[in-house]
Amino acid sequence: MSLPSKPTLQALLLSLAAVGTAAAGTTPAPQPAPTPPAPTLSYDYLEAGYSHLWLDDTPLNLFDNHDGYHLGLNKSITPNLFVLADFTQVFSSESRSLNAFGETFDASGDLNSLDAVLGLGFHTPVTSSVDWVLQLGATYAHLDLDVSARDHRGHSWSIDEAATIDGFGLQAATGFRLALTQWLELDLFYQYAWSDVDAEVLGTTLSSADADLHAGKAALIFRNLGVPNLDLVVSGLLAESVQSLNAGLRYNF
């Protein structure tokens, strides 16, 4: 058996190299990992949860802690405008011995307070994951106080709606919503509220008075935790004479 000539051997090697190159070309080149989508901010949601309220410098340190619930709704009406509605109701009960008019009384009371806001909001992007937000709304507040007492001689009495307070006003807030990651959002706001308050105590109407409140608000939103479109929201308000804490669930629709 004769060996192939040198030119024939070179041609054979070139053919094998061409086949190897063609085979290698059939293997797809590795593709870069897809870029994750930028986190988004929702302005269409329904929220409900628990509320706790602390008040400073209340008379006789009564009714300085309140527990209740809150409801909230945001709905877009244009790409940059949305309507907002918030409702909060809290309750407090106290019992205490008091000295008045030379006698000692065992007094108790139940306080029921509600606040409602209806307004309009505007938002515009600052970066791909940060929005500047402005909110304006009309407010309504109502408070009822029921009291009962017993003196050391066994005499007792109770008064429903011993005191009521009604207030209508305006509220403005501005701040930023920051989508830190796909699962975490941070909101930081400054809020100003003004209201005209009317009070009635034991059937006597007191003169109306203006009341205003400057406050800072912050919220952490833990997004899509276990259930799509369902968030856990923890928020707080800090002012000179009042603080509040809310915790609840938000459904984005």
RODREN-747529 format. One record per atom (N, C-alpha, C, O): x, y, z. Coordinates in steps of 0.001 Angstrom, whole numbers. Each point is the difference from the previous one (the first is absolute). Example, Ala and Ser with C-alpha at 12.3 -4.5 7.8 and 13.67 -1.06 7.14 Angstrom:
PT       x       y       z
PT   13190   -5690    7800
PT    -890    1190       0
PT     900    1200       0
PT    1036     -19     665
PT   -1386    1069   -1385
PT     820    1190      60
PT    -770    1090     730
PT     509    1108     169
This chain:
PT       x       y       z
PT     861   -1189       0
PT    -861    1189       0
PT     888    1225       0
PT     864     150     863
PT   -1073     712   -1813
PT     861    1179    -134
PT    -585    1151     800
PT   -1218     151      99
PT    2116     670     479
PT    -419    1179     758
PT    -421    1093    -953
PT     517      85   -1114
PT   -1478     781    1549
PT    -411    1100    -875
PT    1139     972    -174
PT     820     198     897
PT    -784     401   -2064
PT    1047     966    -292
PT    -163    1219     890
PT   -1071     215     568
PT    2111     578    -442
PT     -11    1173     881
PT   -1098     994    -388
PT    -714     465     890
PT     540    -116   -2162
PT   -1094     925    -341
PT   -1364    -558     379
PT    -870     730     474
PT     688   -2055    -689
PT   -1287    -602     361
PT    -223      60    1498
PT   -1117     268     442
PT    2159    -513     357
PT    -102      61    1465
PT    -348    1410     466
PT    -814     177     907
PT    1429     818   -1528
PT    -321    1389     371
PT   -1459     330    -317
PT    -658     682     785
PT     157   -1142   -1894
PT   -1386     247    -361
PT    -941    -663     991
PT   -1025     574     366
PT    1376   -1803      80
PT    -830    -704     966
PT     -57     744    1332
PT   -1070     121     598
PT    2217     378    -131
PT      42     743    1261
PT    -816    1279     -96
PT    -696     359     950
PT     769     335   -2083
PT    -777    1219    -193
PT   -1486    -302      19
PT    -785     785     532
PT     385   -1921   -1111
PT   -1415    -379       0
PT    -488    -270    1411
PT   -1092     427     375
PT    1901   -1139     414
PT    -381    -284    1384
PT    -117    1283     824
PT    -894     136     836
PT    1805     794   -1084
PT     -57    1275     738
PT   -1256     778    -359
PT    -618     624     864
PT     232    -662   -2162
PT   -1206     705    -423
PT   -1233    -604     628
PT    -910     727     400
PT     860   -2065    -304
PT   -1137    -679     623
PT     -94     366    1482
PT   -1087     254     518
PT    2261    -230     171
PT      12     372    1417
PT    -474    1422     218
PT    -740     271     945
PT    1161     648   -1816
PT    -432    1397     132
PT   -1499     146    -198
PT    -659     746     723
PT     117   -1471   -1717
PT   -1442      58    -252
PT    -785    -567    1179
PT   -1039     534     388
PT    1564   -1646     183
PT    -686    -599    1146
PT      13     948    1197
PT    -992     136     716
PT    2154     523    -515
PT      79     952    1123
PT    -951    1158    -209
PT    -531     541     970
PT     304    -149   -2210
PT    -884    1132    -268
PT   -1451    -296     304
PT    -803     924     135
PT     444   -2209     -22
PT   -1396    -318     299
PT    -327     196    1477
PT   -1179      20     351
PT    2172     127     534
PT    -251     207    1437
PT    -319    1470     241
PT     823     863    -306
PT   -2010    -560     853
PT    -355    1409     199
PT     918     663    1015
PT     396    -605     997
PT     -72    1846   -1270
PT     829     760     930
PT    -791     293    1263
PT   -1207     228     -84
PT    1842    -224    1254
PT    -729     310    1256
PT    -597    1399     -35
PT     649     952    -433
PT   -1899    -837     896
PT    -705    1271      -2
PT      89     657    1379
PT     -20    -698    1014
PT     117    2032    -961
PT      26     678    1304
PT   -1325    -159     728
PT   -1055    -113    -624
PT    1120     104    1970
PT   -1219    -130     802
PT    -914    1195    -247
PT     474    1133     -78
PT   -1795   -1375     -47
PT    -922    1118    -249
PT      11     989    1154
PT     103    -393    1162
PT    -208    1672   -1482
PT     -41    1047    1022
PT   -1350     -33     695
PT   -1028      44    -675
PT     993    -121    2021
PT   -1285     -22     695
PT    -750    1301    -223
PT     621    1057    -104
PT   -1950   -1115      28
PT    -775    1231    -215
PT     153     957    1170
PT     164    -422    1145
PT    -217    1708   -1440
PT     100    1011    1044
PT   -1222     -85     920
PT   -1109    -239    -480
PT    1289     430    1791
PT   -1159     -23     903
PT    -979    1110    -332
PT     395    1092    -409
PT   -1668   -1378     587
PT   -1047     950    -363
PT    -720     487    1256
PT     115    -595    1071
PT    -861    1691   -1225
PT    -788     582    1075
PT   -1468      -6    -403
PT    -351     449   -1090
PT    -506    -960    1974
PT   -1416    -125    -310
PT    -777    1157     615
PT     263     400    1134
PT   -1226     137   -1892
PT    -921    1019     486
PT   -1443    -486     -70
PT    -938     798      -1
PT     775   -2110     -59
PT   -1320    -628      -1
PT       6   -1101    1041
PT     484   -1102    -259
PT   -1025    1399    1449
PT      21   -1006    1053
PT   -1068     279    1050
PT    -506    1114     140
PT     190   -2174     585
PT    -910      45    1147
PT     777    -490    1206
PT     692   -1015     -71
PT    -808    1749    1196
PT     804    -311    1177
PT    -888     -53    1242
PT    -945     779     123
PT    1247   -1693     790
PT    -739    -116    1255
PT     942    -533    1069
PT     880    -813    -285
PT   -1072    1281    1534
PT     872    -485    1052
PT    -307     587    1361
PT   -1022     655     206
PT    1938    -911     718
PT    -101     405    1401
PT     651    1368     194
PT    1003     317    -640
PT   -1591     501    1542
PT     542    1323     309
PT     135     163    1513
PT    -859    -432     768
PT    1958    1065    -363
PT     190     375    1400
PT     393    1463      47
PT     802     465    -810
PT   -1380     269    1776
PT     202    1440      97
PT     427     349    1420
PT    -599    -461     972
PT    1665    1300    -861
PT     439     536    1280
PT    -220    1507      -3
PT     337     675    -973
PT    -906    -140    2066
PT    -177    1436     150
PT     809     482    1199
PT      41    -669    1033
PT     597    1815   -1167
PT     774     588    1089
PT    -803    1090     691
PT    -829     665    -621
PT    1083    -488    1921
PT    -562    1122     771
PT   -1521      20     -26
PT    -597    1066    -144
PT     -43   -2227     280
PT   -1460     -22     111
PT    -404     354    1427
PT     777    -245     923
PT   -1970     817    -705
PT    -425     349    1358
PT       3   -1216     922
PT    -584   -1036    -320
PT    1252    1175    1470
PT     101   -1062    1001
PT     603   -1286    -566
PT    -159   -1077     575
PT     859    1205   -1719
PT     597   -1158    -669
PT   -1027   -1069    -359
PT     307   -1191     -28
PT   -1528    1638    -244
PT   -1053    -931    -424
PT     -32     -92   -1522
PT     312     963    -701
PT    -689   -2123     209
PT    -199    -226   -1440
PT    1239     376    -818
PT     -97     664   -1032
PT    1259   -1101    1514
PT    1219     291    -747
PT     442   -1163    -888
PT     975     134    -741
PT   -1676   -1281     799
PT     293   -1148    -862
PT   -1293    -472    -651
PT   -1016    -183     671
PT    1066      -9   -1983
PT   -1190    -388    -759
PT     362   -1148    -947
PT    1104     -48    -542
PT   -2046    -865     355
PT     158   -1101    -945
PT   -1198     -31    -940
PT   -1124     314     393
PT    1382    -696   -1638
PT   -1097     -62    -958
PT     460    -564   -1331
PT     854    -885     -52
PT   -1424    1404   -1018
PT     283    -529   -1335
PT      34    1152   -1000
PT    -479    1100     276
PT    1053   -1376   -1437
PT       7     995   -1074
PT    -269    -687   -1333
PT     304   -1178    -185
PT    -887    1953    -747
PT    -263    -443   -1365
PT     528    1058    -954
PT     -98    1195     278
PT     657   -1627   -1398
PT     517     946    -983
PT    -231    -483   -1415
PT      -2   -1201    -268
PT    -194    2156    -641
PT    -218    -317   -1408
PT     725    1021    -865
PT    -139    1204     217
PT     903   -1667   -1184
PT     601     833   -1047
PT    -454    -519   -1356
PT     -17   -1210    -225
PT    -358    2127    -695
PT    -437    -418   -1337
PT     473    1019   -1018
PT    -314    1186     105
PT    1082   -1657   -1106
PT     491     874   -1061
PT   -1157     462    -878
PT    -912    -767    -309
PT     971    2053     -91
PT    -989     515    -948
PT     682     489   -1280
PT    -655     112   -1036
PT    1964     182    1090
PT     842     276   -1170
PT    1369    -597     317
PT     209    -472    1118
PT     730     479   -2066
PT    1328    -540     307
PT     692     689    1173
PT     883    -596     618
PT   -1261    1848    -290
PT     681     725    1080
PT    -914     452    1130
PT     479     580     974
PT   -1780    -829   -1077
PT    -943     433    1026
PT    -726   -1204     592
PT    -272    -982    -690
PT     -37    1078    1985
PT    -753   -1059     655
PT    -877     613    1085
PT     317    1055     549
PT   -1418   -1728    -252
PT    -844     391    1118
PT     392    -852    1206
PT     471   -1129    -138
PT    -680    1703    1322
PT     362    -705    1223
PT   -1109     162    1032
PT    -671    1030      50
PT     491   -2039     756
PT    -981      31    1079
PT     573    -800    1165
PT     504   -1109    -180
PT    -589    1689    1376
PT     488    -663    1206
PT   -1010     167    1112
PT    -621    1053     142
PT     461   -2108     649
PT    -926      16    1133
PT     670    -717    1164
PT     500   -1114    -153
PT    -492    1764    1326
PT     574    -592    1207
PT    -974     183    1151
PT    -542    1089     191
PT     315   -2148     578
PT    -829      73    1196
PT     742    -673    1151
PT     465   -1132    -127
PT    -359    1847    1262
PT     698    -531    1165
PT    -877     174    1234
PT    -892     847      37
PT    1170   -1681     984
PT    -800     -41    1220
PT     930      13    1209
PT    1147    -441     -75
PT   -1666     956    1192
PT     760      -9    1247
PT    -965     -43    1169
PT   -1047     647     -24
PT    1404   -1419    1059
PT    -794     -85    1224
PT     920     218    1194
PT    1117    -514      42
PT   -1608    1289     936
PT     793     311    1187
PT    -875     -66    1238
PT   -1192     304     -56
PT    1785    -701    1178
PT    -652      39    1307
PT    1002     555    1000
PT    1173    -375      -1
PT   -1658    1287     867
PT     925     645     932
PT    -784     626    1142
PT   -1155     395    -163
PT    1802    -310    1327
PT    -568     712    1146
PT     403    1469     -81
PT    1172     326    -194
PT   -2163     556     345
PT     239    1435    -107
PT    -521     706    1244
PT    -969    -432     625
PT    1631    1520    -288
PT    -447     861    1097
PT    -506    1312    -589
PT     722     703    -708
PT   -1985    -387    1015
PT    -586    1239    -502
PT   -1093     449     956
PT    -768    -817     508
PT     704    2127    -267
PT   -1026     591     868
PT       5    -645    1381
PT   -1051    -164     620
PT    2228    -199    -146
PT     132    -575    1334
PT    -435   -1440     118
PT    -113    -514    1112
PT    -133    -153   -2221
PT    -426   -1392      32
PT     875    -834    -925
PT     660     516    -902
PT    -676   -1829    1155
PT     741    -951    -825
PT    -981    -765    -888
PT   -1019    -501     475
PT    1329     418   -1739
PT    -851    -679    -972
PT     816   -1101    -692
PT    1188     162    -276
PT   -1854   -1265      10
PT     550   -1010    -896
PT    -603     262   -1375
PT   -1176    -280    -231
PT    1963     802    -656
PT    -499     421   -1319
PT     544    -919   -1084
PT    1106    -530     107
PT   -1908     355   -1151
PT     435    -768   -1179
PT    -565     670   -1238
PT   -1003     712      58
PT    1659    -951   -1167
PT    -440     614   -1240
PT     398    -819   -1208
PT     962    -766      34
PT   -1723     943   -1104
PT     294    -647   -1286
PT      68    1072   -1066
PT    -920     805    -149
PT    2004    -800    -584
PT     210    1001   -1041
PT      45    -692   -1356
PT     672   -1018    -168
PT   -1388    1575    -785
PT     -78    -520   -1370
PT     356    1133    -942
PT    -670    1033     -14
PT    1721   -1216    -774
PT     480    1067    -877
PT     173    -530   -1414
PT     498   -1108    -199
PT    -911    1903    -783
PT     202    -386   -1394
PT     531    1178    -811
PT    -291    1161     286
PT    1074   -1495   -1299
PT     568     988    -917
PT    -154    -518   -1422
PT     228   -1181    -264
PT    -618    2068    -654
PT    -169    -373   -1401
PT     660    1050    -893
PT     -32    1193     301
PT     629   -1652   -1400
PT     651     876    -969
PT    -436    -432   -1395
PT       0   -1190    -314
PT    -369    2152    -517
PT    -323    -243   -1401
PT     742    1038    -825
PT    -147    1200     235
PT     951   -1654   -1210
PT     805     980    -713
PT     515    -482   -1337
PT    -475    -981    -571
PT    1470    1715      97
PT     587    -212   -1328
PT    1514      14     142
PT     557     773     780
PT     102   -1639   -1544
PT    1448     -73      41
PT     614     118   -1385
PT    -616    -350   -1006
PT    1848     854     980
PT     776     127   -1235
PT    1358    -651     243
PT     588     164    1069
PT     -86    -906   -2068
PT    1326    -611     118
PT     741     115   -1319
PT    -599     -26   -1075
PT    1913     152    1178
PT     846      69   -1187
PT    1336    -654     325
PT     496     143    1118
PT      99    -861   -2074
PT    1253    -696     303
PT    1180     964     158
PT     133     973    -743
PT     705   -1266    1714
PT    1279     688     173
PT    1114    -838    -625
PT     868     523    -699
PT    -904   -1831     961
PT     850    -977    -664
PT    -896   -1171    -395
PT   -1217      66     173
PT    1801   -1117    -695
PT    -800   -1158    -416
PT    -668    -697    1178
PT    -954    -752    -197
PT    1436     986    1424
PT    -576    -687    1158
PT    -381     957    1127
PT    -257    -449    1117
PT     215    1759   -1381
PT    -366     989    1020
PT   -1036     946    -588
PT     191     538   -1091
PT   -1294    -335    1818
PT   -1043     948    -396
PT    -106    1116    1029
PT     106    -238    1203
PT    -317    1467   -1694
PT    -400    1099     870
PT   -1520      59     -14
PT    -623    -105   -1057
PT      26     275    2242
PT   -1453     -63     143
PT    -494    1233     751
PT     622     441     967
PT   -1753     113   -1427
PT    -686    1102     675
PT   -1452    -410     204
PT    -648    -486    -927
PT     131     684    2156
PT   -1369    -387     316
PT    -729    1173     654
PT     565     703     838
PT   -1827    -497   -1229
PT    -863    1018     591
PT   -1349    -644     296
PT    -514    -769    -812
PT     -65    1085    1983
PT   -1272    -627     329
PT    -816     792     999
PT     519     853     720
PT   -1809   -1152    -691
PT    -911     544    1001
PT    -123   -1014    1133
PT      -6   -1208    -237
PT     -94    1707    1474
PT     -15    -875    1163
PT   -1249     212     838
PT    -604    1073      -1
PT     237   -2129     716
PT   -1089      71     977
PT     408    -826    1211
PT     494   -1119    -140
PT    -705    1679    1341
PT     317    -703    1242
PT   -1188      99     947
PT    -677    1027      61
PT     433   -2101     673
PT   -1098     -20     962
PT     442    -795    1221
PT     665   -1029    -121
PT   -1047    1525    1313
PT     356    -655    1257
PT   -1212     -10     921
PT    -691    1010     137
PT     433   -2153     494
PT   -1064    -153     997
PT     610    -490    1299
PT     854    -886      -4
PT   -1295    1465    1123
PT     449    -436    1315
PT   -1212    -315     869
PT    -841     865     244
PT     759   -2106     221
PT   -1037    -424     943
PT     653    -198    1369
PT    1072    -599      90
PT   -1710    1100     983
PT     588    -101    1333
PT   -1020    -553     985
PT   -1209     142    -183
PT    1724    -772    1226
PT    -823    -446    1123
PT     838     138    1264
PT    1229     -15     -59
PT   -1903     151    1215
PT     723     208    1258
PT    -825    -532    1165
PT   -1218    -152     -95
PT    1913    -129    1201
PT    -638    -443    1247
PT     747     644    1154
PT    1229     -43      52
PT   -1983     653     892
PT     662     605    1151
PT      29    -980    1169
PT    -529   -1107     -96
PT    1158    1524    1214
PT     196    -917    1121
PT   -1310    -326     724
PT     -35    -933     803
PT   -1051    1685   -1071
PT   -1299    -279     596
PT    -836    -949    -850
PT   -1132    -320     362
PT    1676    -128   -1480
PT    -699    -962    -844
PT    -846     621   -1085
PT    -666    -716    -748
PT     677    2045     643
PT    -742     650   -1076
PT     780    -149   -1310
PT    1217     184     -24
PT   -1908    -512   -1043
PT     665    -175   -1301
PT    -805     683   -1087
PT   -1208     198     134
PT    1870     151   -1182
PT    -662     603   -1148
PT     869    -219   -1238
PT    1193    -286     101
PT   -1811     426   -1256
PT     733    -129   -1263
PT    -554    1008    -997
PT   -1180     349      40
PT    2038     106    -924
PT    -382     985   -1011
PT     537    -474   -1347
PT    1212     -82    -202
PT   -2128    -229    -716
PT     413    -315   -1365
PT     280    1303    -751
PT    -710     994     157
PT    1736   -1026    -956
PT     431    1181    -763
PT     159    1207     930
PT    -502    1090    -273
PT    1223   -1323    1388
PT     289    1104     920
PT     812    1079    -695
PT     -97    1180     339
PT     892   -1587   -1303
PT     751     971    -804
PT      70    -512   -1427
PT     211   -1190    -232
PT    -389    2089    -718
PT     145    -328   -1420
PT     833    1085    -656
PT     -69    1169     381
PT     838   -1557   -1348
PT     830     925    -769
PT    -158    -323   -1476
PT      73   -1164    -395
PT    -288    2184    -418
PT     -56    -152   -1453
PT     972     990    -631
PT     119    1143     443
PT     571   -1597   -1478
PT     935     879    -678
PT      55    -269   -1485
PT      81   -1152    -427
PT    -124    2221    -370
PT     183     -84   -1449
PT    1260     773    -353
PT     272    1053     577
PT     500   -1580   -1529
PT    1240     685    -316
PT     614    -440   -1309
PT    -658    -591    -856
PT    1945     896     724
PT     783    -305   -1194
PT    1300    -668     421
PT     517     230    1093
PT      -8   -1057   -1986
PT    1253    -701     269
PT     859      -1   -1257
PT    -507    -231   -1098
PT    1797     486    1249
PT     943     -32   -1112
PT    1211    -829     412
PT     440      60    1148
PT      90    -825   -2081
PT    1180    -822     274
PT     857     -70   -1252
PT    -514     -24   -1118
PT    1816      -9    1315
PT     922    -153   -1122
PT    1179    -855     444
PT     407      33    1161
PT     131    -795   -2100
PT    1113    -870     346
PT     389    -895   -1157
PT    -317     273   -1158
PT    1005   -1340    1494
PT     556    -887   -1013
PT    -368   -1451     304
PT     -41    -421    1156
PT    -225    -327   -2224
PT    -147   -1444      73
PT    1205    -618    -704
PT     281     308   -1158
PT     426   -1184    1871
PT    1232    -579    -507
PT    -151   -1513     -98
PT    -143    -680    1016
PT     175     153   -2237
PT     -28   -1444    -214
PT    1435    -508     129
PT     748     -20    -978
PT    -370    -389    2187
PT    1388    -384     254
PT     372   -1291    -723
PT    1074     -95    -595
PT   -1952    -889     645
PT     190   -1273    -703
PT   -1365    -466    -483
PT   -1007     682     192
PT     987   -1856    -823
PT   -1273    -569    -435
PT    -905    -329    1176
PT   -1214    -100    -175
PT    1773     -72    1376
PT    -811    -422    1144
PT     -59    1027    1128
PT    -635    -257    1022
PT    1284    1419   -1182
PT      23     975    1085
PT    -156    1419    -534
PT     677     398    -948
PT   -1586     365    1573
PT    -230    1410    -344
PT      68     840    1266
PT    -415    -448    1069
PT     935    1663   -1186
PT      73     953    1105
PT    -692    1290    -419
PT     292     547   -1064
PT   -1217     -56    1905
PT    -693    1269    -240
PT     384     985    1099
PT      15    -356    1178
PT     297    1599   -1565
PT     348    1058     945
PT    -796    1247    -361
PT     104     492   -1124
PT    -914      38    2078
PT    -896    1117    -287
PT      29    1023    1138
PT     252    -337    1157
PT    -516    1589   -1519
PT    -335    1054     959
PT   -1482     330    -190
PT    -480     101   -1129
PT    -241      66    2244
PT   -1445     223     -70
PT    -398    1188     868
PT     491     161    1117
PT   -1393     673   -1651
PT    -577    1108     752
PT   -1516    -121     -58
PT    -571    -242   -1064
PT     -81     412    2220
PT   -1457     -84      58
PT    -534    1183     802
PT     566     377    1026
PT   -1665     203   -1509
PT    -686    1096     687
PT   -1475    -340      63
PT    -559    -560    -943
PT     -81     905    2080
PT   -1431    -256     124
PT    -647    1055     887
PT     650     598     857
PT   -1938    -384   -1079
PT    -841     878     802
PT    -837    -893     905
PT    -807    -793    -484
PT     996     917    1802
PT    -541    -954     959
PT   -1133     628     794
PT     132    1120     493
PT   -1261   -1844    -364
PT   -1117     363     869
PT    -136   -1068    1079
PT      26   -1195    -294
PT    -172    1628    1543
PT    -105    -933    1125
PT   -1260     286     796
PT    -425    1147     140
PT    -167   -2224     381
PT   -1165     109     886
PT     261    -847    1235
PT     258   -1198    -111
PT    -324    1812    1289
PT     270    -689    1262
PT   -1222     152     899
PT    -408    1114     328
PT    -173   -2252      68
PT   -1185     -27     876
PT   -1102     907    -527
PT    -649     720     759
PT     448    -766   -2083
PT   -1072     756    -618
PT     309    1443    -293
PT    -841     711    -550
PT    2029    -257     904
PT     391    1389    -244
PT     934      64   -1193
PT    1033    -669     -13
PT   -1381    1461    -987
PT     840     150   -1188
PT    1094    1017     274
PT    -276    1131     401
PT    1499   -1535    -615
PT    1134     887     183
PT     311     711   -1307
PT    -377    -471   -1073
PT    1052    1586    1159
PT     362     736   -1214
PT     962    -834    -842
PT     829    -741     527
PT    -957     878   -1836
PT     859    -768    -906
PT    1430     513      88
PT     246    1147     374
PT     690   -2020    -725
PT    1412     359      56
PT     732    -683   -1143
PT    -410   -1058    -478
PT    1505    1683      48
PT     851    -588   -1022
PT    1012    -941     649
PT     483     251    1104
PT    -176   -1326   -1801
PT    1032    -930     458
PT     833    -407   -1196
PT    -540    -259   -1075
PT    1857     199    1250
PT     853    -459   -1089
PT    1021    -995     534
PT     271     -69    1199
PT     285    -697   -2130
PT     907   -1085     366
PT    1072    -140   -1080
PT    -311    -157   -1181
PT    1573     214    1599
PT    1136    -292    -870
PT     527   -1384     379
PT     216    -285    1178
PT     -13    -562   -2165
PT     391   -1376     311
PT     913    -554   -1076
PT     -44     427   -1154
PT     862   -1372    1541
PT     779    -807    -930
PT    -587   -1394     -89
PT    -427    -564    1007
PT     404       7   -2209
PT    -567   -1331    -210
PT    1012    -870    -735
PT     717     471    -882
PT    -670   -1734    1252
PT     876    -956    -663
PT    -708   -1343     -86
PT    -826    -337     848
PT    1162    -426   -1886
PT    -610   -1324    -176
PT    1010    -944    -636
PT     773     389    -876
PT    -794   -1625    1329
PT     735   -1094    -631
PT   -1027    -955    -589
PT    -910    -451     696
PT    1061     144   -1986
PT    -921    -906    -679
PT     783   -1231    -448
PT     895      95    -840
PT   -1235   -1239    1401
PT     615   -1274    -379
PT    -900    -621   -1066
PT   -1123    -409     293
PT    1615     341   -1525
PT    -837    -242   -1158
PT     -10   -1467    -421
PT    1015    -695      44
PT   -2217     250    -459
PT    -181   -1326    -611
PT     605   -1111     856
PT     675    -891    -515
PT    -919     949    1812
PT     559   -1009     895
PT    -918   -1214      53
PT    -953     -31     779
PT    1239    -957   -1601
PT    -760   -1239     -12
PT   -1200      17    -914
PT    -312   -1027    -603
PT    -377    2147     470
PT   -1194     103    -836
PT     197    1151    -979
PT     303    1111     435
PT    -462   -1334   -1744
PT     158    1101    -960
PT    -962    1144     293
PT   -1163    -214     342
PT    1673    1427    -482
PT    -781    1237     158
PT    -418     287    1439
PT    -738     958     231
PT    1174   -1742     732
PT    -349     228    1402
PT    1243     427     764
PT    1006    -711       7
PT   -1075    1879     638
PT    1143     577     702
PT    -291     111    1490
PT   -1153      86     421
PT    2219     -89     362
PT     -64     317    1422
PT     491    1426     190
PT    1095     342    -448
PT   -1895     498    1109
PT     307    1416     156
PT     120     330    1490
PT    -895    -307     787
PT    2013     937    -413
PT     206     503    1353
PT     296    1490    -132
PT     971     380    -654
PT   -1804     476    1273
PT     163    1441    -156
PT    -148     701    1340
PT    -590    -543     934
PT    1130    1751    -846
PT     -86     765    1229
PT     -75    1482    -273
PT     425     475   -1053
PT    -976     259    2021
PT     -94    1456     -53
PT     583     557    1288
PT    -265    -512    1088
PT    1067    1572   -1223
PT     644     621    1159
PT    -254    1494     -36
PT     403     686    -939
PT   -1086    -176    1986
PT    -257    1428     159
PT     319     391    1427
PT     351    -847     821
PT    -473    2139    -524
PT     393     487    1317
PT    -850    -592    1113
PT     518    -281    1081
PT   -1805      86   -1317
PT    -889    -443    1069
PT    -693   -1317    -282
PT    -802    -455     815
PT    1087    -165   -1940
PT    -678   -1242    -353
PT     940    -873    -814
PT     785     487    -815
PT    -885   -1789    1056
PT     737    -981    -794
PT    -949   -1153    -322
PT    -897    -320     780
PT    1107    -289   -1928
PT    -849   -1134    -370
PT     822   -1059    -704
PT    1049     282    -580
PT   -1551   -1515     645
PT     626   -1140    -665
PT   -1087    -821    -657
PT    -997    -340     636
PT    1185      18   -1915
PT    -943    -829    -755
PT     724   -1228    -529
PT    1172      72    -370
PT   -1866   -1183     336
PT     511   -1223    -606
PT   -1158    -695    -692
PT   -1058    -202     596
PT    1261    -167   -1863
PT   -1101    -612    -722
PT     428    -598   -1311
PT    1190    -133    -288
PT   -2189    -231    -511
PT     220    -633   -1298
PT    -501     913   -1098
PT    -997     703     166
PT    1697    -718   -1294
PT    -347     803   -1168
PT    -148    -920   -1205
PT     897    -783    -313
PT   -2034     887    -356
PT    -231    -762   -1226
PT      76     936   -1193
PT    -755     969     -81
PT    1666   -1253    -851
PT     177     806   -1204
PT    -837    -584   -1137
PT      98   -1191    -298
PT    -913    2021    -330
PT    -885    -498   -1052
PT     254     734   -1318
PT    -654    -286   -1003
